[in-house]
Amino acid sequence: MNGVPDFCQLILITTCDQMSKNKPSFRKLCLALREAGDYIKLNPLDAKQMWYEHRPDDKDNAMMNEILDLTIMMFPSSHDMSKD
């Protein structure tokens, strides 16, 4: 599927018009996503605890624990927006 992102990516999409009108807001969003990803990587146990506070049923789910352990370090460091 050429040009179609895989299912696990966060893709931010907008129009040129909206980007022009709201560039400062989009920049703040991208910076917040970057900071969140950095925080998760630097504080993985804390990040997991926050996850469990919002999803308490996941704490006893072995598969979810394994997914969190395997993916927590995979958050991207950059959320740069392509003009494409």
matplotlib code that plots the C-alpha trace (Angstrom):
import matplotlib.pyplot as plt

x = [0.0, 2.2, 1.8, -0.4, 1.1, 1.1, -1.5, 0.6, 1.7, 0.3, -0.2, -1.1, -2.9, -4.1, -4.6, -2.2, -4.8, -5.2, -1.5, -1.0, -3.8, -2.7, 1.0, 1.8, -0.7, 0.6, 4.1, 3.0, 1.3, 4.5, 6.7, 4.3, 4.4, 8.2, 8.4, 5.9, 8.0, 11.2, 9.5, 8.3, 11.8, 13.5, 10.8, 9.5, 8.3, 6.5, 5.0, 3.7, 2.2, 0.4, -0.9, -2.2, -3.9, -6.0, -6.3, -6.3, -7.5, -4.2, -2.1, -2.9, -2.9, 0.4, 0.1, -0.4, 2.6, 4.7, 3.5, 4.3, 7.8, 8.6, 7.2, 7.8, 11.2, 9.9, 8.4, 9.9, 12.1, 10.9, 7.5, 8.5, 5.7, 6.3, 4.9, 3.6]
y = [0.0, 2.8, 6.1, 4.7, 4.9, 1.8, 1.4, 2.4, 5.9, 9.1, 11.2, 14.8, 16.1, 19.6, 21.9, 24.6, 27.2, 25.8, 25.5, 29.1, 30.3, 28.1, 27.6, 28.6, 26.1, 23.3, 24.1, 24.0, 20.6, 19.2, 20.4, 18.9, 15.6, 15.7, 16.5, 13.7, 11.2, 12.4, 12.1, 8.6, 7.5, 9.1, 7.9, 4.6, 3.3, 6.5, 6.5, 3.0, 4.0, 6.9, 4.5, 2.1, 5.0, 5.6, 1.9, 0.0, -3.3, -3.3, -3.7, -7.4, -8.0, -9.9, -9.1, -5.4, -5.3, -6.9, -4.5, -1.5, -2.9, -3.5, -0.2, 2.4, 3.3, 3.5, 6.9, 9.2, 12.0, 14.2, 15.2, 17.5, 18.2, 17.4, 19.8, 16.7]
z = [0.0, -1.3, 0.5, 3.2, 6.7, 8.9, 11.6, 14.5, 13.4, 14.6, 11.4, 11.6, 8.6, 7.7, 4.7, 3.6, 4.5, 8.1, 8.5, 7.5, 9.9, 12.8, 12.5, 16.1, 17.4, 15.2, 16.4, 20.0, 19.4, 17.7, 20.6, 23.2, 21.3, 21.3, 25.0, 25.8, 23.8, 25.5, 28.9, 28.2, 27.1, 30.2, 32.6, 31.3, 34.7, 35.4, 31.9, 32.5, 35.8, 34.1, 31.5, 34.2, 36.0, 32.9, 32.0, 35.3, 33.6, 31.6, 34.7, 35.0, 31.3, 30.4, 26.7, 27.4, 29.7, 27.1, 24.4, 26.7, 27.5, 23.8, 22.4, 25.1, 23.7, 20.1, 20.3, 17.7, 18.6, 15.8, 14.7, 11.9, 9.5, 5.9, 3.3, 1.5]

ax = plt.figure().add_subplot(projection="3d")
ax.plot(x, y, z, "-o")
ax.set_aspect("equal")
plt.show()
